[in-house]
Amino acid sequence: MSRFYDQGMALGKELLGILALGLELPKDHFDGLINGEDVIKTCRAHRYFLGTNEPTDRETKDIGAHTDFGAITVLLQDDAWLPVSPVKDALVVNLGDIMARYTNDKYLSNLHRVVSPPRGQPRHSAAVFLVGNPEYVIEGLPSCRKVEEKPRYEPIKVGDHLIERVSETYY
């Protein structure tokens, strides 16, 4: 699991560099977001309990529609996750709310959900969540809006953004 974490973090950092280049910014533009000893990042292994597909079961075992709060999520999936056949040894990469804020929604944080597997089909996944340095200010990029257009989001520190999103979602 520690190898997946290290490789997932390296991939997340590389993808942020590629995203910066795609936005016509220097490759290291997002380094301040993801560097430092206080960067919020985690790796989680998930085991989804077998469901019965009863409505009450779905409410307690599914994870409802949501977007990821951070910058990038790298997800390793098993063969039973998606209704389409996963590509062997492939990863799913989600952009999170931080990238949507940066890009004035040019890059969106995709809405997704987790559904419990049907009875008899266990499901596992592992995810690396790269959120960012809590003191780093997320501010909309001028290149992601027209000159006369105002940013959709006010500048906010990563830590405050995370607190805001957790409060909106869970409280």
Salt bridges, closest charged atoms under 4 A:
GLU14 OE2 - LYS27 NZ 3.06
ASP57 OD1 - LYS61 NZ 3.27
ASP62 OD2 - ARG58 NE 3.04
ASP62 OD2 - ARG113 NH2 3.50
ASP68 OD1 - HIS66 NE2 3.75
ASP68 OD1 - HIS112 NE2 3.24
ASP97 OD2 - ARG165 NE 2.67
ASP105 OD2 - ARG152 NH1 3.19
GLU135 OE1 - LYS157 NZ 2.93
GLU164 OE2 - ARG101 NH1 3.90
GLU168 OE1 - ARG165 NH1 2.83
